[in-house]
Amino acid sequence: MREEEFYLALKACGIDFATGIPCTVQKRILEFFLADAGMWYVQAAREEEAIGIATGAYLAGKKPIVLMQNSGLAGCINAIASLCIPYRIPLLLLVAWRGYPKDTSEPPYHHVMRRCTVPVMEELGVPVHIVQREDPTLALSHSMEELARRRIPAVILLRRGIFE
């Protein structure tokens, strides 16, 4: 599967609004958001701001996605815990999983966040699904089910090179 197919799968799930601070892992997916005249994309200055923008879009009837890397996700913990979870804001968070265990090209500081990303989200009760090369849309379908059922954010972890 290529990034374009994954993007089309996002649209097929109803995603119609995007915001965030994407990184190079999400570069091609971002290009599809930007090129699509039927898609709203609002660039945020910080990841916490993206959570606020996406929350506003959700309350206005949109189905948003937030693009960020796992270090940015760490900076959003309070916004997720104090806004999204108690007020049942189901945001899809497409998170670049920097420091993926088998990626030796990543600098050491990404490996620290890699180790704590999943446990921290699990402690918050936020579901995490990892995109797998064999079926990249499986993580998306599981996340969309969680959003609909639990009405809280769901994280999709996307590692470098998954679409190659």
Residue frames as a rotation matrix with the C-alpha (Angstrom) as fourth column:
MET 1
0.585 0.811 0.000 0.00
0.811 -0.585 0.000 0.00
0.000 0.000 -1.000 0.00
ARG 2
-0.479 -0.687 0.547 1.16
0.674 -0.687 -0.273 3.51
0.563 0.238 0.792 -0.76
GLU 3
-0.871 0.084 -0.483 0.50
0.314 -0.661 -0.681 6.75
-0.377 -0.745 0.550 1.11
GLU 4
-0.770 0.611 -0.185 -2.16
-0.594 -0.579 0.559 7.74
0.234 0.540 0.808 -1.41
GLU 5
-0.260 0.679 -0.686 -4.17
0.101 0.726 0.680 4.61
0.960 0.107 -0.257 -0.70
PHE 6
-0.529 0.024 -0.848 -3.86
0.841 0.149 -0.520 5.22
0.114 -0.988 -0.100 3.04
TYR 7
-0.945 0.193 -0.264 -5.02
-0.145 -0.971 -0.192 8.80
-0.293 -0.143 0.945 2.54
LEU 8
-0.521 0.789 -0.327 -8.01
-0.540 -0.008 0.842 7.58
0.661 0.615 0.430 0.53
ALA 9
-0.292 0.378 -0.879 -8.80
0.609 0.782 0.135 5.10
0.738 -0.495 -0.458 3.32
LEU 10
-0.829 -0.017 -0.559 -8.82
0.475 -0.548 -0.688 8.02
-0.295 -0.836 0.463 5.78
LYS 11
-0.802 0.551 -0.230 -11.26
-0.597 -0.740 0.309 9.87
-0.001 0.385 0.923 3.55
ALA 12
-0.394 0.659 -0.640 -13.40
-0.120 0.654 0.747 6.74
0.911 0.371 -0.179 3.19
CYS 13
-0.471 0.166 -0.867 -13.68
0.838 0.391 -0.380 6.72
0.276 -0.905 -0.323 7.00
GLY 14
0.582 0.805 0.113 -15.13
0.755 -0.587 0.293 10.22
0.302 -0.085 -0.949 6.84
ILE 15
-0.095 -0.670 -0.736 -12.06
0.749 -0.535 0.390 12.24
-0.655 -0.515 0.553 7.80
ASP 16
0.439 0.342 0.831 -12.75
0.836 -0.495 -0.238 15.73
0.329 0.799 -0.503 6.42
PHE 17
0.859 -0.229 0.457 -10.50
-0.331 -0.931 0.154 17.99
0.390 -0.284 -0.876 8.49
ALA 18
0.477 -0.773 -0.419 -6.81
0.799 0.580 -0.161 17.85
0.367 -0.257 0.894 9.40
THR 19
0.796 -0.351 0.492 -4.44
-0.457 -0.883 0.109 19.82
0.396 -0.311 -0.864 11.55
GLY 20
0.893 -0.438 -0.099 -1.17
0.385 0.634 0.671 19.30
-0.232 -0.637 0.735 13.31
ILE 21
0.386 -0.894 -0.225 2.59
-0.845 -0.441 0.302 19.45
-0.369 0.073 -0.926 13.17
PRO 22
0.998 0.026 0.049 3.50
-0.005 0.919 -0.395 16.66
-0.056 0.394 0.917 10.75
CYS 23
0.181 -0.983 0.027 7.03
-0.463 -0.061 0.884 15.34
-0.868 -0.173 -0.466 10.46
THR 24
-0.406 -0.450 -0.795 8.94
-0.900 0.045 0.434 13.81
-0.159 0.892 -0.423 7.57
VAL 25
-0.898 0.129 0.420 7.39
0.097 0.991 -0.097 10.38
-0.428 -0.046 -0.902 8.22
GLN 26
-0.014 0.995 0.096 3.98
0.615 0.084 -0.784 11.88
-0.788 0.048 -0.613 7.30
LYS 27
-0.608 -0.335 -0.720 5.22
-0.181 -0.825 0.536 14.16
-0.773 0.456 0.441 4.50
ARG 28
-0.975 0.220 -0.031 3.50
0.023 0.240 0.971 12.37
0.221 0.946 -0.239 1.62
ILE 29
-0.294 0.917 -0.269 0.21
0.953 0.302 -0.010 12.00
0.072 -0.260 -0.963 3.51
LEU 30
-0.127 0.183 -0.975 0.30
0.397 -0.891 -0.219 15.72
-0.909 -0.415 0.041 4.30
GLU 31
-0.905 -0.256 -0.340 0.79
-0.195 -0.461 0.866 16.46
-0.378 0.850 0.367 0.60
PHE 32
-0.698 0.711 0.092 -2.49
0.566 0.468 0.678 14.68
0.439 0.525 -0.729 -0.15
PHE 33
0.025 0.683 -0.730 -4.31
0.907 -0.323 -0.271 16.70
-0.421 -0.655 -0.627 2.50
LEU 34
-0.328 -0.250 -0.911 -2.93
0.071 -0.968 0.240 19.92
-0.942 0.014 0.335 1.04
ALA 35
-0.979 -0.124 -0.160 -3.73
-0.150 -0.085 0.985 18.99
-0.136 0.989 0.065 -2.57
ASP 36
-0.570 0.821 0.016 -7.33
0.800 0.551 0.237 17.95
0.186 0.148 -0.971 -1.88
ALA 37
-0.781 0.305 0.545 -9.69
-0.166 -0.943 0.288 20.89
0.602 0.135 0.787 -2.48
GLY 38
0.252 0.959 -0.129 -12.40
-0.165 0.174 0.971 19.06
0.954 -0.224 0.202 -0.52
MET 39
0.315 -0.241 -0.918 -10.25
0.849 0.504 0.159 18.71
0.425 -0.829 0.363 2.60
TRP 40
0.843 -0.086 0.531 -9.64
-0.283 -0.911 0.301 21.34
0.458 -0.404 -0.792 5.25
TYR 41
0.258 -0.797 -0.546 -6.10
0.869 0.438 -0.228 21.51
0.421 -0.415 0.806 6.60
VAL 42
0.867 -0.016 0.499 -5.13
-0.208 -0.920 0.332 24.02
0.453 -0.392 -0.801 9.30
GLN 43
-0.013 -0.956 -0.291 -1.46
0.372 0.266 -0.889 24.24
0.928 -0.120 0.352 10.24
ALA 44
0.942 0.271 -0.196 -0.91
0.263 -0.240 0.934 24.50
0.207 -0.932 -0.297 13.99
ALA 45
0.396 -0.826 0.402 2.01
-0.667 -0.559 -0.492 26.13
0.631 -0.073 -0.772 15.77
ARG 46
-0.686 -0.535 0.493 2.19
-0.727 0.497 -0.474 23.43
0.008 -0.684 -0.730 18.46
GLU 47
-0.787 0.345 -0.511 0.65
0.133 0.904 0.406 20.03
0.603 0.252 -0.757 18.93
GLU 48
-0.669 0.576 -0.470 -1.49
0.594 0.033 -0.804 21.14
-0.447 -0.817 -0.364 21.89
GLU 49
-0.515 0.457 -0.725 -2.89
-0.536 -0.832 -0.144 23.87
-0.669 0.315 0.674 19.68
ALA 50
-0.750 0.209 -0.628 -3.71
-0.503 0.438 0.745 21.21
0.431 0.874 -0.223 17.07
ILE 51
-0.772 0.508 -0.381 -5.73
0.626 0.711 -0.320 19.33
0.108 -0.486 -0.867 19.69
GLY 52
-0.454 0.597 -0.662 -7.70
0.191 -0.660 -0.726 22.53
-0.870 -0.456 0.185 20.35
ILE 53
-0.578 0.211 -0.788 -8.21
-0.770 -0.462 0.441 23.21
-0.271 0.861 0.430 16.63
ALA 54
-0.825 0.242 -0.510 -9.36
-0.092 0.834 0.544 19.63
0.557 0.495 -0.666 16.02
THR 55
-0.696 0.600 -0.393 -11.70
0.635 0.261 -0.727 19.81
-0.334 -0.756 -0.563 19.01
GLY 56
-0.410 0.532 -0.741 -13.29
-0.334 -0.844 -0.421 22.95
-0.849 0.075 0.523 17.60
ALA 57
-0.664 0.137 -0.735 -13.64
-0.723 0.133 0.678 21.27
0.191 0.982 0.011 14.20
TYR 58
-0.867 0.352 -0.351 -15.27
0.383 0.923 -0.020 18.24
0.317 -0.152 -0.936 15.84
LEU 59
-0.524 0.682 -0.510 -17.74
0.472 -0.267 -0.841 20.46
-0.709 -0.681 -0.182 17.72
ALA 60
-0.330 0.361 -0.872 -18.53
-0.672 -0.739 -0.052 22.18
-0.663 0.569 0.486 14.40
GLY 61
0.655 0.733 0.186 -19.47
-0.448 0.575 -0.685 18.83
-0.609 0.365 0.705 12.85
LYS 62
0.317 -0.629 -0.710 -16.18
-0.846 0.152 -0.512 17.80
0.430 0.763 -0.483 11.23
LYS 63
0.987 -0.149 0.061 -14.40
0.113 0.910 0.400 14.47
-0.115 -0.388 0.915 11.57
PRO 64
0.682 -0.731 -0.027 -10.81
-0.712 -0.654 -0.257 15.55
0.170 0.195 -0.966 12.29
ILE 65
0.717 -0.643 -0.270 -7.39
0.650 0.756 -0.076 13.97
0.253 -0.121 0.960 12.29
VAL 66
0.847 -0.531 0.012 -4.31
-0.480 -0.755 0.446 15.38
-0.228 -0.384 -0.895 14.02
LEU 67
0.712 -0.687 -0.146 -0.85
0.356 0.533 -0.767 14.77
0.605 0.494 0.624 12.54
MET 68
0.634 -0.583 0.508 2.19
-0.768 -0.553 0.323 14.82
0.093 -0.595 -0.798 14.84
GLN 69
-0.088 -0.672 -0.735 5.16
-0.193 0.736 -0.649 12.79
0.977 0.085 -0.194 15.98
ASN 70
0.363 0.329 -0.872 5.35
0.641 0.591 0.490 10.98
0.676 -0.737 0.004 19.29
SER 71
-0.693 -0.595 -0.407 7.41
0.710 -0.468 -0.525 13.73
0.122 -0.653 0.747 20.97
GLY 72
-0.780 0.493 0.384 4.55
-0.371 -0.860 0.350 16.13
0.503 0.131 0.854 20.19
LEU 73
0.158 0.846 -0.510 2.06
0.083 0.503 0.860 13.64
0.984 -0.178 0.009 21.55
ALA 74
-0.262 -0.345 -0.902 3.89
0.905 0.236 -0.353 13.81
0.335 -0.908 0.250 24.87
GLY 75
-0.988 -0.152 -0.012 3.26
0.149 -0.948 -0.281 17.54
0.031 -0.280 0.959 24.93
CYS 76
-0.468 0.882 0.049 -0.47
-0.492 -0.307 0.815 16.95
0.734 0.357 0.578 24.44
ILE 77
-0.694 0.179 -0.697 -1.07
0.494 0.823 -0.280 14.74
0.524 -0.538 -0.660 27.46
ASN 78
-0.814 0.402 -0.420 -2.82
0.216 -0.462 -0.860 17.45
-0.540 -0.790 0.289 29.48
ALA 79
-0.567 0.627 -0.534 -5.04
-0.811 -0.541 0.225 18.51
-0.148 0.560 0.815 26.57
ILE 80
-0.467 0.373 -0.802 -6.02
-0.254 0.812 0.526 14.90
0.847 0.449 -0.285 25.96
ALA 81
-0.686 0.114 -0.719 -6.56
0.622 0.605 -0.497 14.14
0.378 -0.788 -0.486 29.66
SER 82
-0.710 0.374 -0.597 -8.38
0.344 -0.555 -0.757 17.33
-0.615 -0.743 0.265 30.61
LEU 83
-0.426 0.566 -0.706 -10.31
-0.765 -0.642 -0.053 18.11
-0.483 0.517 0.707 27.41
CYS 84
-0.434 0.222 -0.873 -10.74
-0.763 0.426 0.487 15.18
0.480 0.877 -0.016 25.06
ILE 85
-0.815 0.085 -0.574 -11.29
0.236 0.952 -0.195 12.33
0.530 -0.294 -0.796 27.49
PRO 86
-0.771 0.555 -0.312 -13.71
0.347 -0.044 -0.937 13.96
-0.534 -0.830 -0.159 29.98
TYR 87
-0.212 0.716 -0.665 -15.68
-0.548 -0.650 -0.526 15.75
-0.809 0.253 0.531 27.26
ARG 88
0.136 0.294 0.946 -15.75
0.364 0.873 -0.323 12.71
-0.921 0.389 0.012 24.94
ILE 89
0.530 -0.096 -0.843 -13.96
-0.703 -0.605 -0.374 14.29
-0.474 0.790 -0.388 21.96
PRO 90
0.588 -0.254 0.767 -13.06
0.303 0.949 0.082 11.43
-0.750 0.184 0.636 19.58
LEU 91
0.581 -0.477 -0.660 -9.98
-0.758 -0.611 -0.226 12.70
-0.296 0.632 -0.717 17.74
LEU 92
0.900 -0.392 0.188 -7.96
0.434 0.837 -0.332 10.46
-0.027 0.381 0.924 15.45
LEU 93
0.611 -0.770 -0.181 -4.26
-0.585 -0.594 0.553 11.06
-0.533 -0.232 -0.814 16.14
LEU 94
0.916 -0.400 0.021 -1.90
0.285 0.615 -0.735 9.94
0.281 0.680 0.677 13.36
VAL 95
0.772 -0.621 0.134 1.42
-0.479 -0.430 0.765 9.85
-0.418 -0.655 -0.630 15.18
ALA 96
0.498 -0.728 -0.470 4.82
-0.394 0.293 -0.871 9.29
0.773 0.619 -0.141 13.60
TRP 97
0.990 -0.138 0.021 6.51
0.057 0.539 0.841 6.68
-0.127 -0.831 0.541 15.79
ARG 98
0.470 -0.881 0.051 10.00
-0.569 -0.347 -0.745 8.12
0.674 0.321 -0.665 15.84
GLY 99
-0.318 -0.696 0.644 12.63
-0.948 0.247 -0.201 5.85
-0.019 -0.674 -0.738 17.39
TYR 100
0.748 0.614 -0.250 10.89
-0.638 0.770 -0.018 2.70
0.181 0.173 0.968 16.16
PRO 101
0.670 -0.487 0.560 12.87
-0.285 0.529 0.800 -0.22
-0.685 -0.695 0.216 17.64
LYS 102
0.389 -0.526 0.756 14.40
0.722 0.684 0.104 -1.43
-0.572 0.506 0.646 14.37
ASP 103
0.833 -0.068 0.549 15.16
0.366 -0.676 -0.640 2.03
0.414 0.734 -0.538 12.96
THR 104
0.289 -0.826 -0.484 18.85
0.901 0.064 0.429 2.55
-0.324 -0.560 0.763 13.69
SER 105
-0.337 -0.420 0.843 18.95
0.746 -0.665 -0.033 5.81
0.574 0.618 0.538 11.73
GLU 106
0.663 0.666 0.343 17.03
0.288 -0.649 0.704 7.69
0.691 -0.368 -0.622 14.42
PRO 107
-0.302 -0.756 0.581 18.94
-0.360 -0.473 -0.804 9.89
0.882 -0.452 -0.129 16.89
PRO 108
-0.791 -0.128 -0.599 19.07
0.388 0.653 -0.651 8.63
0.474 -0.747 -0.467 20.51
TYR 109
-0.891 0.452 0.047 16.54
-0.330 -0.573 -0.750 11.13
-0.313 -0.684 0.659 21.86
HIS 110
-0.185 0.864 -0.468 13.79
-0.884 0.062 0.463 9.59
0.429 0.500 0.753 19.70
HIS 111
-0.397 -0.011 -0.918 14.34
0.071 0.997 -0.043 6.21
0.915 -0.083 -0.394 21.36
VAL 112
-0.992 0.093 -0.085 13.39
0.073 -0.132 -0.989 7.63
-0.103 -0.987 0.124 24.76
MET 113
-0.410 0.895 -0.177 9.97
-0.837 -0.446 -0.318 8.73
-0.363 0.018 0.932 23.46
ARG 114
-0.240 0.298 -0.924 9.54
-0.626 0.680 0.382 5.48
0.742 0.670 0.024 21.53
ARG 115
-0.798 -0.156 -0.583 9.77
0.242 0.802 -0.546 3.49
0.552 -0.577 -0.602 24.75
CYS 116
-0.853 0.433 -0.293 7.17
0.239 -0.176 -0.955 5.53
-0.465 -0.884 0.047 26.62
THR 117
-0.778 0.575 -0.253 4.65
-0.599 -0.559 0.573 6.43
0.188 0.598 0.779 23.89
VAL 118
-0.254 0.721 -0.645 2.50
-0.072 0.651 0.756 3.30
0.965 0.238 -0.113 24.12
PRO 119
-0.471 0.098 -0.876 2.64
0.811 0.439 -0.387 2.90
0.346 -0.893 -0.287 27.94
VAL 120
-0.937 0.134 -0.322 1.69
0.045 -0.869 -0.493 6.54
-0.346 -0.477 0.808 28.54
MET 121
-0.571 0.773 -0.277 -1.29
-0.702 -0.284 0.653 6.33
0.426 0.567 0.704 26.18
GLU 122
-0.261 0.455 -0.851 -2.36
0.277 0.880 0.385 3.03
0.925 -0.135 -0.356 27.73
GLU 123
-0.758 -0.058 -0.650 -2.18
0.652 -0.102 -0.752 4.63
-0.023 -0.993 0.116 31.20
LEU 124
-0.841 0.478 -0.254 -4.52
-0.459 -0.878 -0.132 7.37
-0.286 0.006 0.958 29.94
GLY 125
-0.170 0.786 0.594 -6.85
0.190 0.618 -0.763 4.70
-0.967 -0.017 -0.255 28.54
VAL 126
0.312 0.203 -0.928 -6.27
-0.777 -0.508 -0.373 5.94
-0.547 0.837 -0.001 24.97
PRO 127
0.718 -0.012 0.696 -6.23
0.244 0.941 -0.236 3.09
-0.652 0.339 0.679 22.44
VAL 128
0.013 -0.799 -0.601 -3.09
-0.773 -0.389 0.501 2.71
-0.634 0.458 -0.623 20.33
HIS 129
0.782 0.181 0.597 -2.89
0.222 0.814 -0.537 0.82
-0.583 0.552 0.596 17.05
ILE 130
-0.160 -0.942 -0.296 0.31
-0.285 -0.243 0.927 0.34
-0.945 0.232 -0.230 15.06
VAL 131
0.661 0.328 -0.675 0.24
-0.712 -0.010 -0.702 0.48
-0.237 0.945 0.227 11.27
GLN 132
0.049 -0.594 0.803 1.60
-0.024 0.803 0.595 -2.80
-0.999 -0.048 0.025 9.90
ARG 133
-0.646 -0.417 -0.640 3.04
-0.617 -0.209 0.759 -3.25
-0.450 0.885 -0.123 6.42
GLU 134
-0.917 0.268 0.295 0.85
0.354 0.888 0.293 -6.32
-0.183 0.373 -0.909 5.76
ASP 135
-0.032 0.952 0.305 -2.39
0.882 -0.117 0.456 -4.36
0.470 0.284 -0.836 6.21
PRO 136
-0.893 -0.435 0.118 -1.91
0.346 -0.829 -0.440 -0.64
0.289 -0.353 0.890 6.91
THR 137
-0.401 0.804 0.439 -5.65
-0.450 -0.590 0.670 0.00
0.798 0.071 0.598 7.05
LEU 138
0.038 0.407 -0.912 -6.22
0.588 0.729 0.350 -2.47
0.808 -0.550 -0.212 9.89
ALA 139
-0.684 -0.335 -0.648 -4.92
0.725 -0.406 -0.556 0.05
-0.077 -0.850 0.521 12.47
LEU 140
-0.915 0.386 0.116 -7.22
-0.334 -0.887 0.320 2.64
0.226 0.254 0.940 10.91
SER 141
-0.129 0.937 -0.325 -10.32
-0.165 0.303 0.939 0.46
0.978 0.175 0.116 11.07
HIS 142
-0.097 0.051 -0.994 -9.61
0.875 0.481 -0.061 -0.53
0.475 -0.875 -0.091 14.70
SER 143
-0.896 -0.292 -0.334 -9.07
0.420 -0.801 -0.427 3.12
-0.142 -0.523 0.840 15.62
MET 144
-0.710 0.690 0.139 -12.29
-0.447 -0.594 0.669 4.24
0.544 0.413 0.730 13.93
GLU 145
0.056 0.711 -0.701 -14.20
0.344 0.646 0.682 1.53
0.937 -0.279 -0.208 15.84
GLU 146
-0.380 -0.286 -0.880 -12.69
0.921 -0.034 -0.387 2.79
0.081 -0.958 0.277 19.11
LEU 147
-0.996 0.018 0.083 -13.59
-0.017 -1.000 0.008 6.41
0.083 0.006 0.997 18.25
ALA 148
-0.346 0.937 -0.044 -17.20
-0.384 -0.099 0.918 5.48
0.856 0.335 0.394 17.58
ARG 149
0.191 0.441 -0.877 -17.56
0.500 0.725 0.474 3.17
0.845 -0.529 -0.082 20.59
ARG 150
-0.034 -0.325 -0.945 -15.63
0.999 0.006 -0.038 5.04
0.018 -0.946 0.324 23.28
ARG 151
0.730 0.349 0.587 -15.74
0.458 -0.888 -0.042 8.65
0.507 0.300 -0.808 22.03
ILE 152
0.677 -0.667 -0.311 -12.19
-0.066 -0.475 0.877 9.45
-0.733 -0.573 -0.366 23.14
PRO 153
0.340 -0.607 -0.718 -9.02
-0.933 -0.314 -0.176 9.95
-0.118 0.730 -0.673 21.08
ALA 154
0.836 -0.226 0.501 -7.32
0.233 0.971 0.049 7.02
-0.497 0.076 0.864 19.40
VAL 155
0.207 -0.875 -0.438 -3.68
-0.713 -0.441 0.544 6.90
-0.669 0.200 -0.715 18.33
ILE 156
0.975 -0.109 0.192 -2.41
0.212 0.706 -0.676 5.35
-0.061 0.700 0.712 15.13
LEU 157
0.311 -0.939 -0.149 1.37
-0.263 -0.236 0.936 4.88
-0.913 -0.252 -0.320 15.23
LEU 158
0.998 -0.018 0.066 3.06
0.068 0.157 -0.985 5.20
0.007 0.987 0.158 11.86
ARG 159
0.357 -0.933 -0.034 6.72
0.211 0.045 0.976 4.26
-0.910 -0.356 0.213 11.54
ARG 160
0.061 -0.478 -0.876 9.17
-0.803 -0.545 0.241 5.39
-0.593 0.688 -0.417 8.91
GLY 161
-0.733 -0.515 -0.444 9.21
-0.675 0.473 0.566 3.31
-0.081 0.715 -0.695 5.73
ILE 162
-0.426 0.610 0.669 5.94
-0.075 0.713 -0.697 1.46
-0.902 -0.347 -0.258 6.29
PHE 163
0.633 0.758 -0.156 4.64
-0.170 -0.061 -0.984 2.41
-0.755 0.649 0.090 2.83
GLU 164
-0.050 -0.737 -0.674 7.83
-0.941 -0.191 0.278 1.59
-0.334 0.649 -0.684 0.92
